[in-house]
Amino acid sequence: MCLKHRVEITILVFLLVYGQGVARSNELPVFGNLGQRLCASKKEPGFRFAVPSAQSPALDTLEERTFAVHATDLFPEEGSLIANAVAHHYDDVELDPYAPHFRTTLHFSLGGLAASHVARGSQQSWDRKKFALVLPLKSLENQLVNLSVHDSFVLGDFRIPEHAVLLVPEYFRHASKRYPFKIRTYDGSLRAAVDQVIKEQKGWLFSTTEGKTGLRGPALLKGRNINTPDFFARFLQSHPRVSFGSHSASIYGEGFRFGVIEGIVDYLLRPYLGLRHRKISMDEMKLLLQLGEWNLGKVQRYVNAHEWPQGSRKRFEEHLKKVQGWLNIVRADLRLMESRGISIRFEFFEHEGEIRMAQHELSQLEAVFSRIADAIETEVREIALKNPDYASRMQKFHEAPRSSELTHDNLGEMFAFLPEEEYRAFWDEPGRRESHSRRIRKIDNAYRRQRAALLRAR
């Protein structure tokens, strides 16, 4: 071991002994540049906590002067913000709560209204929302999953506390009943109204840039970027279950899994819903399903390992049941592809009622899919007697998908936030490497490139 590494490790042990840094098993804390330099060592460090320094304000200061903001078009008639698909969009079309998603979280920005950015191919702006809830960061603590300026989120529905301020447009007339929280009207810019509430309560205003959000999107306080785990170190040490990052990209912690699961559900279910989608092969469907199931298991263990309000846990379990039902559609269709070379993804709407009734019991769903496949094959045979060319095109239309528009880098992105040890464990599952043998090397290379970039960014 070189002298430089021995000195750095001696410093690290000294800090741990005196309680200034806490590490979980097999993980090292972040020590600013020291942590980054240790990235070059053979063993990949897990980044859990930053060591509080002059860069990190005192815990009570962080909790009281950092304000969280949630903007919405839905007035909270029952006094709660609801974690559901109502505010979730595919191609700018609002979905009913039955639609496939895993939005079991509610999202907030810190220090002001969220900066506008491109999401799902379209520009998302919170300035056009009608309502905004403003409250201290401390109010989110017992439900908080992830922390960052652009994307802090809580698990489940959120009951609005008394000290929160709900901004409503001056023209809006809500129900006459009394609400425990404060309601304040505004005229003009919602962003300016949010800033005014934060300033009046002596909170910090973070300066953000349109289009620059996520982990790399700066947030300035007195000219310094504070969208870093160093700035929030004391809060993160005090709340070890909280990740730092965004919905699908964590510097550390489990928060990213919620976004990865949502992205996988989106990829897999779009063809069935008749929505615009990228072509995805049967093998990639299988791989994404396996990765989705892996992360669902991890999220379940994470939720079960911590204390949450009863309503948060209930909402999570409801969403989990729904998403498992939707993934059953993919599971049953994959089995049909493997056994008969047929997919029902373009028959979904014609048989939607029957599929919905059976989707929570995989064996029942497989029986439904088998009957649909029988009907497809019978129709193709009958048409072939009169119009062989059309029958051939029809048969090809229902064949299991073989081509794909996903690149290995796309797949690597979905794995990039798994620590290397966990990534290896995923592929060590029985039969997994063999079933994806044709692409495993390229996915490995994409994973390592993107993992290295992530570690450099840390």
Secondary structure as GFF3:
##gff-version 3
##sequence-region A 1 458
A	DSSP	alpha_helix	3	17	.	.	.	ID=ss1
A	DSSP	beta_strand	28	30	.	.	.	ID=ss2
A	DSSP	alpha_helix	33	38	.	.	.	ID=ss3
A	DSSP	beta_strand	47	50	.	.	.	ID=ss4
A	DSSP	alpha_helix	59	65	.	.	.	ID=ss5
A	DSSP	beta_strand	67	72	.	.	.	ID=ss6
A	DSSP	beta_strand	80	81	.	.	.	ID=ss7
A	DSSP	three_ten_helix	85	87	.	.	.	ID=ss8
A	DSSP	beta_strand	89	90	.	.	.	ID=ss9
A	DSSP	beta_strand	93	94	.	.	.	ID=ss10
A	DSSP	beta_strand	105	110	.	.	.	ID=ss11
A	DSSP	beta_strand	117	119	.	.	.	ID=ss12
A	DSSP	beta_strand	122	124	.	.	.	ID=ss13
A	DSSP	beta_strand	131	136	.	.	.	ID=ss14
A	DSSP	three_ten_helix	137	143	.	.	.	ID=ss15
A	DSSP	beta_strand	144	147	.	.	.	ID=ss16
A	DSSP	beta_strand	152	155	.	.	.	ID=ss17
A	DSSP	beta_strand	158	159	.	.	.	ID=ss18
A	DSSP	beta_strand	165	169	.	.	.	ID=ss19
A	DSSP	beta_strand	182	186	.	.	.	ID=ss20
A	DSSP	alpha_helix	190	200	.	.	.	ID=ss21
A	DSSP	beta_strand	207	208	.	.	.	ID=ss22
A	DSSP	beta_strand	219	221	.	.	.	ID=ss23
A	DSSP	beta_strand	224	225	.	.	.	ID=ss24
A	DSSP	alpha_helix	233	238	.	.	.	ID=ss25
A	DSSP	beta_strand	243	245	.	.	.	ID=ss26
A	DSSP	beta_strand	250	252	.	.	.	ID=ss27
A	DSSP	alpha_helix	256	273	.	.	.	ID=ss28
A	DSSP	alpha_helix	282	304	.	.	.	ID=ss29
A	DSSP	alpha_helix	310	340	.	.	.	ID=ss30
A	DSSP	three_ten_helix	349	351	.	.	.	ID=ss31
A	DSSP	alpha_helix	352	358	.	.	.	ID=ss32
A	DSSP	alpha_helix	362	386	.	.	.	ID=ss33
A	DSSP	alpha_helix	388	397	.	.	.	ID=ss34
A	DSSP	alpha_helix	408	415	.	.	.	ID=ss35
A	DSSP	alpha_helix	420	427	.	.	.	ID=ss36
A	DSSP	alpha_helix	432	435	.	.	.	ID=ss37
A	DSSP	alpha_helix	440	457	.	.	.	ID=ss38
###
